[in-house]
Amino acid sequence: MLAKIFVLCVLVAVAYGGLIPAHGLAGGSSIILQRQDDFGNYAFNYDIVDPLGATNGRWEAGDGYGNKRGAYSLNDIDGRARRVEYVADGAGFRAVVKTNEPGTAASAPAAAVVASSQPGVVAHGPAVVKTVVAAPAYGYGVPAFKYH
């Protein structure tokens, strides 16, 4: 019994230490930053690059009044990309989606604006970006680290 526990612990330590790469692929990287104060203000971001070069990331900042703003992005190795920028505050939740994903078209469903370079045509290329003015975040300045 003790030998089985020892083997299990060794396997967990090796997997956790990265000696056995996920899905058989070595490489990739990630960066995570975060901060928070005693007044409810916070900010975080992360960026991940997988071994094949696909990326994803997210940032968010919030204040002690419950207001939030942020974004997340996904970029696949085949050129597909999506970026969602959002604000959540007393006026509700608002999002802007910027994408070049096949099958998407410019639209404004619910409280989200979708800016797409794919008006029903399946092709890859740079996303068409609409400039949308969102409500400002309240009570908290721009965090000290880089956003996308």
PyMOL commands that set and color helices and strands:
alter all, ss='L'
color gray80, all
select helices_A, chain A and resi 2-16+22-24
alter helices_A, ss='H'
color red, helices_A
select strands_A, chain A and resi 29-36+42-49+55-62+68-75+81-89+92-99+112-116
alter strands_A, ss='S'
color yellow, strands_A
deselect
rebuild
show_as cartoon
